[in-house]
Amino acid sequence: MIAEEMSVEVSDRITLAAGNLPILLAVMYTGRLPALFVALVVGLWGAWRDTSRAVAIYNAANFVVSAFLALLAFDAVAVALGVSLQTISVGLLVAGAAAAVVFEATDVAAVSMGMYVKYGKRLRSFWREEMPPFLRSLAMLALLGLVVAALYATAGIVAVVLLFVPLLASQYMFKLLVREKDHLAKQKELSDQYLEMNIGLAAAMVVLLDSKDEYTAQHSAAVAMYCRDIATALELPEHDADALHLAGLLHDLGKVGVPDAVLQKTTTLDAEDWVSIREHPEKGAEVLSHLVAYQEVADIVRYHHERLDGSGYPSGIHGDSIPELSRILAVADSYHAMTSDRPYHSARSSFDALKELRLIAGHTLDKRYVEVLAKVLRDKDLAYRDGSSTDFRGEYELGRINLRLRGQGMADVSGLAEAREDPATG
């Protein structure tokens, strides 16, 4: 009963317990009726509270039949070899091994048939996928049973009791470790689902912004694509590359709070308009820090409009005070802003945009990342250079894969995103 209480689920619907061990010892030492009673109790005890009554009865019947056949095997071998139960001998161990093999074979055959009847698990698939670790564990239990039998024949019941105390303690610790592992796995799954839900909500807010300013989603996708490829060219760590890509996808999230009149304005922004625009990195970062639970992405977004000479916003920091990933995002953002058609300026060619970026490199933008972008753009086609080779949905799905998230894809999205800004600063 104690062994069954400390059973461990080793795979789907398959539970491993040390209950087979006392059944084997009962087969060897107690005689037929007591051994069958032990098998019945073990079978019922292990399943009665945790499964349906039908499954419990099936398990109990399985154990009783398996124990009965094991008794026949043990008696046959013991008689043939003239085994004495009072002394340790090769014959005793051979008879015990025969009983163990017959018991486990009958038990496993019945379990596989039960899985097929109740759950529709094909026998071939069941034996290939579920049984190898289970059989190895059963073999170890059978060997342990023979060791206990030998110990009993040699040193008596006191020695067996002393052996079982650490054995059961070890089984209990193993059960606790498996339970903790399962708990951590479930916690991770819930955390991943929560993270994906939040990222999906943030992406949906970008799509909502796109409905107000038909530029946001496509712009965000293009910037994310350039960020991803710059990270690859720089051989950044996977974690940084994923964070940078996601930041590129969500960098204009804060413009959800910018008035529609400012986003849709076709003339040059005035001072009051710029007050709203300059707030969007901070607002986006604030949303992301709570929504996505990915603080690094929030920090990248917060500083992506800062400039090396301190002329950027929202904080006016300069030089190396600006995080590296934010400086990369600034280059990608500025490039695509220059190569995009906006109501207040026509799209520049990729050549002209790179020429402009090189003029301001070292003053407002990081020269190193401007040159890496130029290298990335080299030999690329026009669709890549103007950002139309990707879309928001594609980059969003790629981001989910990179972050090892699962779930449903977003609805199709088209269009791009940004409000009125100086082309040189994105």
C-alpha positions in Angstrom: 0.0 0.0 0.0 2.9 2.4 0.8 4.5 1.6 -2.5 1.3 2.3 -4.4 0.9 5.6 -2.5 4.3 6.7 -3.8 3.6 5.7 -7.4 4.9 8.0 -10.2 3.3 8.7 -13.6 6.1 7.9 -16.1 4.0 8.7 -19.2 0.5 9.4 -20.3 -1.8 7.2 -18.3 1.1 4.9 -17.3 2.0 4.8 -13.6 5.0 3.1 -12.1 4.9 1.9 -8.5 6.9 -0.6 -6.4 3.7 -2.6 -5.7 4.9 -5.4 -8.0 7.8 -6.0 -5.5 5.6 -7.2 -2.5 3.5 -9.3 -4.9 6.7 -11.1 -6.1 7.9 -11.7 -2.6 4.4 -12.9 -1.6 4.5 -15.3 -4.5 7.8 -16.7 -3.4 7.2 -16.9 0.4 3.5 -16.8 1.5 1.8 -19.4 -0.5 -1.0 -19.1 -3.0 -4.0 -17.6 -1.2 -2.0 -15.0 0.7 -0.1 -14.0 -2.5 -3.4 -13.6 -4.4 -4.8 -11.5 -1.6 -1.7 -9.3 -1.7 -2.2 -8.9 -5.5 -5.8 -8.0 -5.1 -5.2 -5.4 -2.4 -2.3 -3.8 -4.3 -4.4 -3.7 -7.5 -7.4 -2.1 -5.9 -5.5 0.3 -3.7 -3.4 1.8 -6.5 -6.4 2.7 -8.7 -9.6 2.9 -6.6 -9.3 6.5 -5.6 -7.6 8.0 -8.7 -9.5 6.3 -11.5 -12.9 4.9 -12.4 -14.2 1.8 -10.5 -14.0 -0.2 -13.8 -10.3 0.6 -14.2 -9.6 -0.3 -10.6 -11.4 -3.6 -10.9 -9.5 -4.3 -14.2 -6.2 -3.5 -12.6 -7.0 -5.7 -9.6 -8.1 -8.6 -11.8 -4.9 -8.1 -13.9 -2.7 -8.4 -10.8 -4.5 -11.4 -9.5 -4.3 -13.3 -12.8 -0.7 -12.3 -13.2 0.1 -13.4 -9.6 -1.6 -16.7 -10.2 0.4 -17.5 -13.3 3.6 -16.3 -11.5 2.7 -18.8 -8.7 2.4 -21.6 -11.2 5.8 -20.7 -12.8 7.5 -20.4 -9.4 6.2 -23.7 -8.1 7.1 -25.5 -11.3 10.7 -24.3 -11.3 11.1 -24.6 -7.5 9.9 -28.3 -7.6 12.1 -29.0 -10.7 15.2 -27.6 -9.0 14.4 -28.8 -5.5 14.4 -25.2 -4.1 14.4 -24.6 -0.4 12.9 -21.3 0.8 15.0 -21.2 3.9 18.4 -20.9 2.3 19.8 -18.8 -0.5 20.5 -20.7 -3.7 20.7 -20.3 -7.4 17.6 -22.4 -7.8 15.7 -19.9 -5.5 16.8 -17.0 -7.6 16.0 -18.8 -10.9 12.5 -19.7 -9.6 12.0 -16.1 -8.5 13.2 -14.7 -11.8 10.8 -17.0 -13.7 7.9 -15.8 -11.5 8.9 -12.2 -12.1 9.1 -12.7 -15.8 5.7 -14.4 -16.0 4.1 -11.8 -13.7 5.4 -8.8 -15.6 4.7 -10.3 -19.0 1.1 -11.0 -18.1 0.7 -7.6 -16.4 2.2 -5.6 -19.4 0.1 -7.6 -21.9 -3.1 -6.8 -19.9 -2.1 -3.1 -19.6 -1.5 -2.8 -23.3 -4.8 -4.5 -24.1 -6.6 -2.2 -21.6 -5.0 0.9 -23.2 -6.3 -0.3 -26.6 -9.8 -1.0 -25.5 -10.4 2.1 -23.3 -8.2 4.7 -25.0 -7.8 3.4 -28.5 -4.0 3.3 -28.2 -2.7 1.0 -30.9 -0.6 -1.9 -29.6 2.3 -1.3 -31.9 2.4 2.5 -31.1 1.9 1.8 -27.4 4.8 -0.7 -27.2 7.1 1.6 -29.3 6.4 4.9 -27.5 5.3 4.1 -24.0 6.8 0.8 -22.9 10.7 1.1 -23.2 11.2 3.2 -20.0 8.4 1.3 -18.3 10.0 -2.1 -19.0 13.4 -0.9 -17.8 11.9 0.2 -14.5 10.0 -3.1 -14.2 13.3 -5.0 -14.8 15.0 -3.1 -12.0 12.1 -3.8 -9.7 12.3 -7.5 -10.5 16.0 -7.5 -9.8 15.4 -5.7 -6.6 12.8 -8.3 -5.6 15.4 -11.1 -6.1 17.9 -9.2 -4.0 15.3 -8.8 -1.2 14.4 -12.5 -1.4 18.1 -13.4 -1.1 18.5 -11.0 1.8 15.5 -12.5 3.6 16.8 -16.1 3.1 20.2 -15.1 4.4 19.5 -12.6 7.2 15.8 -12.7 8.0 13.0 -10.2 8.2 14.9 -7.6 10.2 17.4 -7.1 7.5 14.6 -6.7 4.9 12.9 -4.1 7.0 16.1 -2.2 7.3 16.5 -2.3 3.6 13.0 -1.2 2.8 13.3 2.0 4.9 15.9 3.7 2.6 14.2 2.2 -0.5 10.9 3.7 0.3 12.5 7.0 1.3 14.3 7.1 -2.0 11.0 6.3 -3.8 9.3 9.1 -1.9 12.0 11.6 -2.8 11.8 10.5 -6.5 8.0 11.1 -6.4 8.5 14.6 -5.0 11.1 15.4 -7.7 8.8 14.2 -10.5 5.9 16.2 -9.0 8.0 19.3 -8.8 9.2 18.8 -12.4 5.6 18.5 -13.5 4.7 21.6 -11.5 7.5 23.6 -13.1 6.5 22.4 -16.6 2.9 23.5 -16.0 4.0 26.8 -14.7 6.2 27.3 -17.8 3.3 26.4 -20.1 1.0 28.9 -18.3 3.8 31.6 -18.4 4.3 31.0 -22.2 0.5 31.2 -22.8 0.4 34.5 -20.8 3.4 35.9 -22.6 1.9 35.0 -26.0 -1.5 36.4 -25.1 0.2 39.7 -24.1 2.3 39.9 -27.2 -0.8 39.1 -29.3 -2.6 41.9 -27.5 0.3 44.3 -28.1 0.4 43.3 -31.8 -3.4 43.8 -32.0 -2.9 47.4 -30.7 -0.4 48.0 -33.6 -3.1 46.8 -36.0 -5.6 49.1 -34.4 -3.1 52.0 -34.8 -2.7 51.0 -38.5 -6.5 51.5 -39.0 -5.9 55.2 -38.0 -2.7 55.7 -39.9 -2.2 53.2 -42.7 1.5 53.0 -42.5 2.1 51.5 -39.0 1.8 47.8 -39.6 3.9 47.5 -42.8 6.5 50.0 -41.4 6.7 47.9 -38.2 7.1 44.7 -40.2 9.9 46.2 -42.3 11.8 47.6 -39.3 11.5 44.2 -37.6 12.9 42.5 -40.7 15.9 44.9 -40.9 16.5 44.5 -37.2 16.5 40.7 -37.5 18.9 40.7 -40.4 21.2 43.3 -38.8 21.3 41.1 -35.6 22.2 38.1 -37.8 25.0 40.0 -39.5 26.3 41.1 -36.1 26.0 37.5 -34.8 24.2 38.7 -31.7 23.1 36.2 -29.1 19.8 34.5 -29.9 18.1 36.2 -26.9 19.2 39.7 -28.0 18.2 39.0 -31.7 14.7 37.9 -30.6 14.3 40.9 -28.3 15.4 43.3 -31.1 13.1 41.7 -33.6 10.1 42.0 -31.3 11.0 45.6 -30.4 11.1 46.4 -34.1 7.7 45.0 -34.5 6.2 46.9 -31.6 8.3 50.1 -31.5 5.5 52.4 -32.5 3.0 50.9 -30.1 3.0 54.2 -28.1 1.4 56.1 -31.0 -1.9 54.5 -30.0 -2.1 57.4 -27.6 -1.3 60.1 -30.2 -4.3 62.1 -31.3 -5.7 61.1 -34.7 -5.4 64.7 -36.0 -1.6 64.5 -35.5 -1.2 61.1 -37.0 -3.2 62.0 -40.1 -1.8 65.5 -40.5 -0.5 66.1 -44.0 1.5 69.2 -43.2 4.5 69.9 -41.1 4.0 69.2 -37.5 4.0 72.2 -35.1 5.5 72.4 -31.7 2.3 71.1 -30.0 2.1 68.2 -32.3 5.7 67.3 -31.6 4.9 67.2 -27.9 2.6 64.3 -28.5 4.9 62.5 -30.9 7.9 62.7 -28.6 5.9 60.9 -25.9 5.3 57.7 -27.9 8.5 55.9 -27.1 7.9 56.2 -23.4 4.2 55.3 -23.7 5.0 52.3 -25.8 7.7 51.1 -23.3 5.3 51.6 -20.4 2.6 49.4 -22.1 5.2 46.8 -23.1 6.7 46.6 -19.6 3.3 45.7 -18.2 1.7 43.9 -21.1 4.4 41.7 -22.5 6.4 41.0 -19.3 9.5 41.4 -21.4 11.4 44.3 -19.9 14.3 44.3 -22.3 11.9 44.9 -25.2 10.4 47.8 -23.4 13.8 49.3 -22.8 14.7 49.0 -26.5 11.5 50.7 -27.5 11.9 53.4 -24.9 15.3 54.6 -26.3 14.9 54.0 -30.0 14.5 57.8 -30.7 17.5 58.8 -28.7 20.4 60.2 -30.7 24.2 60.1 -30.1 24.5 63.9 -29.9 21.7 64.1 -27.3 19.1 65.6 -29.7 16.7 62.7 -29.5 13.8 62.0 -27.2 12.2 61.3 -24.7 15.2 61.6 -22.3 17.8 63.3 -24.4 20.6 60.8 -23.4 23.6 60.5 -25.7 26.5 58.3 -26.8 27.0 55.0 -25.1 24.2 55.8 -22.6 21.8 54.7 -25.4 21.4 50.9 -25.3 23.1 49.1 -28.2 19.9 47.4 -29.4 18.1 50.7 -29.3 20.8 52.2 -31.5 20.3 49.3 -34.0 16.6 49.9 -34.0 17.1 53.6 -34.6 19.0 52.9 -37.8 16.4 50.4 -39.1 13.6 52.8 -38.2 15.2 55.8 -39.8 16.1 54.0 -43.0 12.6 52.7 -43.6 11.0 56.1 -42.8 13.2 57.6 -45.5 12.3 55.0 -48.1 8.5 55.2 -47.5 5.9 57.5 -49.1 4.4 59.8 -46.6 1.9 62.7 -47.1 4.6 65.2 -46.4 7.5 63.6 -48.4 8.0 61.2 -51.2 10.0 58.0 -50.7 13.7 58.2 -51.3 15.6 55.5 -53.1 17.6 53.0 -51.0 20.8 54.6 -52.4 19.7 58.1 -51.4 18.5 56.9 -47.9 21.9 55.2 -47.2 23.7 58.3 -48.4 21.7 60.4 -46.0 22.3 57.9 -43.1 26.0 58.0 -43.7 26.0 61.8 -43.5 24.5 61.8 -40.1 26.3 58.6 -38.9 28.5 59.3 -36.0 26.5 62.4 -35.1 23.0 61.2 -34.5 23.1 57.5 -35.5 25.7 54.9 -34.8 28.1 54.6 -37.7 28.8 50.9 -37.2 25.1 49.9 -37.5 24.6 52.1 -40.6 27.4 50.2 -42.3 26.0 46.9 -41.2 22.6 47.8 -42.6 24.3 48.9 -45.9 26.0 45.4 -46.0 22.6 43.7 -45.3 21.0 45.7 -48.2 23.8 44.9 -50.6 22.6 42.6 -53.5 19.0 42.6 -52.1 16.1 43.2 -54.5 13.9 46.3 -54.6 11.1 44.6 -52.5 13.5 44.0 -49.7 15.1 47.4 -49.9 11.7 49.2 -49.7 10.4 46.9 -47.0 7.5 45.4 -49.1 9.0 41.9 -49.1 7.4 41.2 -45.7 4.2 41.9 -43.8 3.1 42.3 -40.2 1.6 38.9 -39.9 4.7 37.2 -41.2 7.0 39.0 -38.9 4.6 38.4 -36.0 4.5 34.7 -36.6 8.3 34.6 -36.9 8.6 36.4 -33.6 6.4 33.8 -31.9 8.5 31.0 -33.3 11.7 32.6 -32.1 10.3 33.1 -28.7 9.2 29.4 -28.6 5.5 30.4 -28.3 2.6 28.4 -29.6 -0.9 29.3 -30.5 -3.1 30.6 -33.3 -1.9 33.1 -35.9 -3.1 36.6 -36.2 -5.6 37.7 -38.8 -4.1 39.0 -42.1 -2.8 42.5 -41.8 -1.6 45.0 -44.4 -0.4 48.6 -44.4 2.4 50.4 -42.4 3.0 52.7 -39.4 4.5 56.0 -38.2 3.4 59.6 -37.6 4.8 62.7 -39.1 8.5 62.8 -38.3 11.7 64.3 -39.6 12.9 61.9 -42.3 16.4 62.0 -41.0 15.3 60.9 -37.6 12.5 58.4 -38.5 
